[in-house]
Amino acid sequence: MSITQQPLTYETAESLEEFTDSIILTRASRHEDWDTLGFQAKAGDQFKRAQIRYVGSGATGNHENDNRTIKSQGFTFSNMLLPPGAEGPEHTHHDAEEAFFVLEGEVEVGVHRDGQVVKRTLGYRDMIVVPAGVPRSLKNNGEVDALFCVIIGAQKPQVPTYPETSAMHGVTRD
């Protein structure tokens, strides 16, 4: 099966079989990308984590040429692998909601406002949907890897912002 960046359209595919194959993404065809968020490790090793892309590039990467993904038509979908002790820094998606659905392990999610943080631990098949404009963070406080789905409700989300209270404030990709 050949996965293409741009899925064939239902109307223009030479066969229904070809079209169907173009819209299936298998686990075997995925890989853990430890580099796309690697710049965040400048703020500490606890920010090392892997993105496993399926649809679109996510919000912080430029992966339009990743031929293992399907081009986003309206949302991005990836898995995030968060090792024990790893964190996703506080940040805000101003243009899109973001949802996390836990597949393995546990993820502590923090929702931030005016210097306050409310934290909740999510486990297997738990989900949180964070509206656009709401700062959030996450951390794996467990002893095993956490794996969760990340869905962002935009075709190509704006790069998120990192407020002064975030460990990423001032960290650059350079």
ABEGO torsion letter per residue (X at the ends): XBBBABBBBAAABABAAAAAAAABBBAAABBBBAAAAAAAAAAEAAABBBBBBABEAEAABBAAABAABBBBAABBBBBBBBBBGBBBBBBBBAABBBBBBBABEBBBBBBBBGGBBBBBBBBBGBBBBBBBGBBBBBBBABABBBBBBBBBBBABBBBBBBBAABAABGBBAX
